[in-house]
Structure formats: C-alpha cells, structure tokens
Amino acid sequence: MISNIKHRFFLSLFFFMSGLSFSTWASRIPTIKETFGFNEAELGSLLLALPIGSLIGLPLSGWLVSKYNSRVPLTVGYGLNAFSLAFIGFAQSTFSLVLAVVLFAFTTRIFNISVNTQALTLQKRFDKKIIGSFHGYWSMGGIGGILLSTLLLELKVPIQYHFIAVAAVMLMITFYSYQFLLKGDRSETGNKLVLSKPDPYIFYLGVVVFLCAICEGGMFDWSGIYFQEVIKVEIFTYGYLIFMTFMATSRFLSDIIIAGFGMPRTYIMSAVCIISGISLAIIFPFFWPAMIGFSLVGFGAAAVIPMAYALAGASKKYSAGMAISIIATYSITGMLLGPPLIGYLAHAFSLRVSFVIFALCGALLIPITQMFFKYQKLSDKTI
C-alpha cells in the first residue's frame, strides 16, 4: 500500500521536472532566435507552433483521462515530451524546428491534463490545501532549468548537449516514478463534453485562465529577449530567473494566502501585482527596476491558474479531468494569442510597447473574477 505522502512526493517530482523541461526550452529561445536568424515577427510565428501543438493534443488528452486512469497518459506523455525536447535541440531547418516544437507542445498538453487530474484527486485525501504546492514545485523546476541554462551558457555548452542531457534525466524519472502514481482515479460521470450553451461556471474560469495565460506565456517566451534587447544584459536569463523565482515563492505561499484572504481578494492582489510590476519594467527599462517589476509579475500571476483549476474541480457539470481539459482550451488560446501578438507588436512598434498587453490582461482579471464569485454565490443559493 503506497502512502498518500509518497504519492504526493512523486507527483511533486513530476511537477518539478515538467517545470524544468519547459524552462529548458523557454530559456534557450534567444539562442534559437540567434541561431536561425529570426526577427521578432518570425520568432512570433515560430511560437505559434506551441499553442497549435497544444490544441491538437487537447481533445486527445481529455479523452485519455476520461477513458483511462490518468497515470497512463501522464507517463506516456511525459516520456514522449523528453524525446521532443531533444528533437528541438537537434533541429537543423525551420521546418524540423517547427515540427519539434509542435510535438513538444502536444506531449506537454497530454501530460499537463493528466498530472493536474492526479493532483485534484490526491487533494481530496488531504484536509489541508496542497494544490498550490504542486504548482510551486513546477516553478521550482523552472528555476532549476533556468539556473542550468545560465551555467551552460557561461560554459558555452551547445544547445544539443544541453537538451539531450535534460531529456535523459526526464526519461529515467518517468520510468521509475510510474509505480508511485495514483491508480483508479477515472471518474464514472461527467466525462462527456456537452455541446450546448457554455456553462457560466466554467466560462468565467476559462476567461480568467485565458488572461493569465497571455501574461505567463508572454513572460516565458519574451522575458529573455526583453533583457537581451531592451535592458541590454549579456546573460539574458536574469529576467526569466527572477520571474520564475517569485512565481515559485508565491505558489508555495498561495495556500496560506488564500486561507487568510480568500480567493476573491487573492485574485485582486494578483492583478495589482501584475499591473504594477509590468508598468515598472516598461516605464523604467533598466536592470533593477526591470528585475523588481518582473518579480512582481511572477508573484502576481502565480496563483491565478492554480486557483482556477481548484475551482474547476468543484464543477457540478463535469468531472475534474474534463473540467480541467475544457479550461485548458482557454489557456491554450491565451498561449496562442499572447507570445505571437507580442512578437508582431514588437516588430511594428517596440518590445516595450508590446508589454502593455500584460498590464491590460492583469486589469481585466479584477472584473472577471468578481463576476465569477457573484455567479458562484448565486448558484449555491439556488441549490
């Protein structure tokens, strides 16, 4: 009999390694941009491959989680994700690079739906909130990936060796950890997508996730470019590192913050942090103001999506896996529009101007979340 503590440890390990995998790719985007000679618009077009791959994987991931126990698509998806990461490192043409990025996003989507389904199922076995800590480990993995990238950039290690080394570690952890994941978590009800008028409960959460995804996706993909081209820092991973560090800190503290202030106020505080942080980095494009600004954005954005996933698990219409899968559609759409939009605006105006999009999304979080909680309160009264 595997204890819940052991389940939590190995599930946290998967979250950690997922963050490390993604940040390994994201922190090397400036390297890829330079290697292939892309301008901002061309890089924005490449980044479209991420959400396209995710959209392709979305219906399959939802079906797999509703059809089987989530640990099967989790491990298969993550194992294939390792191969696709190595593929990115060895891509020699624009076509092969785009194909590799699509496969990377496709496998990431299958893994993410599965791992979050496991997290929601395990949460039910604990009296205290643990969802925030899982996403905190994802951010910690992101920090680890950035630090590794920074070290290897200093040592001038080629991207091919970097990516294949990370992929090898991912595969080893996948094969060993499979036995410690939850079994029998497939829900018997709420597994079918109902094509009708959108469920307001899921719709509001989807819009919240969409807005945050624009911020997170843009910061993941463009923070390194911002520090390289606007702040003029040679080691361009500083901005991404500080963003991820404060995102991790916020996620580990989020369960305590939510318990003290409640989700409605936490969403407002998150929005204020995003708006003020990105404004500081735009108005004062210098090293320390940008570092402080990026840290505020990371701290603010961190809890938005985990809170939405936790709320999705309480859906009365869909199972946890299906609710997360639907909400992930909104997240992917945000990823679809965010990074490419930043690239096109940066090409037309400047990178500083394009970052205003993040402040706008942060501002919209306040009215949308308040509308959601009003609806939730009304719906609870009618039951």
N, C-alpha and C positions, 0 to 999 in steps of 0.2 A: 504494500500500500504506500503510494507516494504522498508525502505530506503536502499541505497547501503552501507551506513555506518553500519547499523545494520547487513546486510548480511556479511559484512567484519568482524565485531566483532565476530559473531557466527562461521564463517568459521575459523577465527583465533583460537577460542576456541577449535575447533576440531583438528586443527594442534597441539596446545599446549598439549591436552590430549593424542594425538597419540604419541608425544614425551615422555610424562610421562609414558605411557603404555610400550613403547619399552624399555626405560631406567630402568624401574622397573624390567623387565626380565633380561636385559643385566648386570645390576649392581649386580645381585644375582647369576650370573654364577659361580663365585668362591664358593659360598655356595653350589650350586648344585654339583659342582665338588667334593667338600669335602664330602658331604652327601652320594653320590653314589660311592665314592672312585675311580673316573675316573683318568687315567693318561692323558697326553697331547693328545696322539693319539685317545684314547677313547672319550675324550671331542670333538676332531675334528670331529669324526664320528657322535656324537650327533648333532653338529652344522650343519651337512649336512641336518638335518631334516628341518631347516629353509628355505633354497632355494628350497628344494623338495616341501614343502608345498606351497611356492610362485609360483612355476612353475605349480602346479596343479590349483591354483587359477587364473593364468594369463589369459588363454583363456576365462574362465567364466566371469572375471571382464571386459575384453574388450567387450564381447558380451552384458553384462548387461548395460554398459554405452552407447553402440550403440543402444540398444533396448529400454531402458527406460531413464527417466530423472535421472541424476547422484545422486540425493539426496536419492533415494530409496536404491540402493546398498551401498551408503555411511553409512546410519544409520543402516541398517541391518548388514552390515559387521562389523561395529564398536561395535554394541551390542553383536554380537557373539564373537568378539575379547575379550570382557570383560570376558565372560564365559570361554574361552580357557585359559586366563591368570590365573584365579582361578584354573583351572584344573591342570596347571603346578605346582602350589604350593602344591596341594594335591596328586600329583603322588607318588606312593609307589614302583613302579617297573620300570626297564629300559624301558620296552615295553610301559607302560602307559605314561611315561615321553616323549618318542619319539612321541607317538600319540598326546599328548597335544601340543608339540612344532610344529608339522606339522599343527595342527588346528590353532594355534596362527599365524603362517606364512601365512596360507591360507586366513584367515579372514583379516589379515593386508594388503595383496595384494589387495583384493577387495576394502577395504577402501581407500588405497592409490591412486589407479587409479581414483576412484570417487572423492576424495577430491581435487586432482590436476586438474581434469577436471573442477570442480566448480571454482577453483582459476583462471584458464585461462579464463573462461567465464566472471568472475567478473572483471578481469584485463581490459577487453575491455570497461568497463563502467567508467574507470578512466583515466585521462590524464597522471598522473604520474605512474611510475613503482611501483607495490605493491607485485610482486611475491616473491621478496627476504624477505620481512617482514613475509610472511606466513611461510616460511621455518625457519625464525628466531624464530617464536613462537614455532615451533616444537622443536628446540634446547632448548628454554627456558623451555618447558615441560620436556625435557630430563634432564636439570639441576635440576628442581624440583624433578624429580624422583630419581636422584642420592642423593640429599640432604636428601630426605625422607629415602632412603635406608641406608645412613650413620647414620642417627639418630636412626633408628630401629635396626641397627647392634650394635650400642653403648648400646641400651637398651635391646639387646638380644631378640628381638621380633621374634618369629618363622616365617619362610617364608610363612606358610599357612595363618596366620592372615594378614600379610603384603599384599599378593596378593589379598585376598578376599576383603580387605578394598578398595584397588585401583579399583578393578573390580566394586564394588558397586557404587563408585563415577562416573565411566565411564558410567554405565547404566543410572544413574539419569540425567547426562548431555545429553546423547543421546536422551532420551525420550522428554526432554524439548526443545532441540535445533532444532529438526527436522523441526518445523514450520517456522524457520527463514532462511532455506536454499533456494538457488535459484531453481525456477521451470522452466520447459520448456527449458532446455539447451541441449536437444538432437539435434545433427546435422543431417540434412537430406541427406548429402552427405559425401563421404569419410569414410564410416563406414565398408566397406568390406576390408579384408586383401587380397591383390593381391599377389598370389604365382608366382613370376617371378624373374627376376634379381633384387637383392637388390637395393633399391633406395639409391644412394650415400649420399643424404642429411641426411636421417635417419640413414644410416650405420655409417657415421662418428660420429654423435652424440651418437649412440649406443656404439661405442668403447670408447668414452670419458667417458660415464656413467659407462661402464664396469670397466675401470681402477680405477675410483674414488670409485666404489662400493667395490673393493678389499680393498682399503685403509680404507674406512668408516666401512665396515663390520668387518675387522680385528681389528680395533681400538675399536669398540663397544664390541666385544666379548673377546678380549685378553688384553685390557689395564689394567683391574683389576688383571688378572693373572700376567702380567708383573710387576706391582707394588708389588704384593704379593711375587713373587718368585725371581725376579731379583733385584728390588730396596729394597726388604725386609721391606716393610711397613705393619704394622698390619692392619690399616684402608686402605684397598686396593682400595677404591673408589676414592682416591685423583686423580689418573691419569685420570680416566674416567671423573671426575668432571671438571678438568681444560681443557680437550679436548672439552667437551661439552660447557663450558663457552665461550671459544674463538670461537667455531663454531657459537654459538648464536650471539655473538658480530659481527662476520664477516657477518652473514646473514642480520642483521639489517642495516649494513653499505654497504652491497653489491650493493643496488640500486644506492647509491650515488657514490660508487667507479666505477661502470660500466658506469655511466653517465659521470664521469670525465676522465676515461682512455679508455673506450670502452671494449667490450668483449674480443677481441684478446689479449690485454695486460693484462687484468684481469686474463685470463687463464694462461698466463706465470707467473704472480706473484703468483698465486695459486700453480703452480707446484714448484716454487722455495721455497716457504714456506714448502711444504710437504717434499721435499728432504732435506732441511737444518734442519728441525725440527726432523725428524726421525733419521738423521745421528747424531745429538747431543745426542739423547736419547740412541743410540746404543754405540757410542764411549765413552760416559761418563755415565755409569749406576749408577748414584747417584741421590738423591732425587731432588735437584733443577735443575740440567741440564735436567733431565727427565721431570720435570714439564714445563720448558721453551720449551723443544722440543715438548712435546705433545700439548702445546698451539699453537705453530706454525703450527703443522699438522692440528689441528682443524680450525685455521684461514684460512689456505690454501684450505682445502678440502670443506669448507662450501658452496662456491658459484658455484662449478663445476656442480653439478646436477641441481640446480635451473636454471642456465643459459641454460643448455641443454633442460630442459622442456620448458622454454620460447621460445627457438628457434624452438622446435618441434611444438609448436602451430602455427608457420608460415609455416608449411609444405603445399605445393601446391597439394600434392597427397592424404593426409589423413586428416580426421577430427582431432581436438585436442585430443579427447579421444582415438581414435585409434592410433595416433602417439605416445602418451604417453605410451599406452599399449605395443606397439612394442619396444620402447626404454627401457621400464621396463624389457623386456626379457633379454636385455644385462646386466641390473643392477642385475637381479636375478642370471645370470650366474656368475657375479663377486662375488656375495654373496656365490654362490655355491662353487667357487674355493678358495676364499680368506681365510675365517676362518679355514676350514679343512686343507688347504695347510699349514697354519701357524702351526697348531697342529702337522701335520706329520713331518714338517721340525724341529720343536722344539724338537720332540721326537727323531729324528735322529741326530740332531746336538745340538742346544740350542735355547732358545727363542730369545735371542739377534740376532743370525744369521738369524733366520726366518724373523725378522722385516725388513731385507734388501729388501724384496719383495715390501714394501710400497714405498721405495725410487725409485725403478725401475719403478713402476707404475707412480709415480709423474714425473719422467724424460720423460716417453713416452707421457704424456699429451701435451707436447710442440709441437712436430712434428705433432701429430694427429689433434690438434685444428687448427694449421696453415694450414694444408691440407683442413680442413673443410671450413675455411673462404675463401680460394682461390677458392674452388668449388662454394661456395655461391656467390661470386663476379662474377664468370664466368657465372653461371646460370642466374643471374639477368640481365646480359648484353644481353643474348640470348632471353629474353622475349620481 
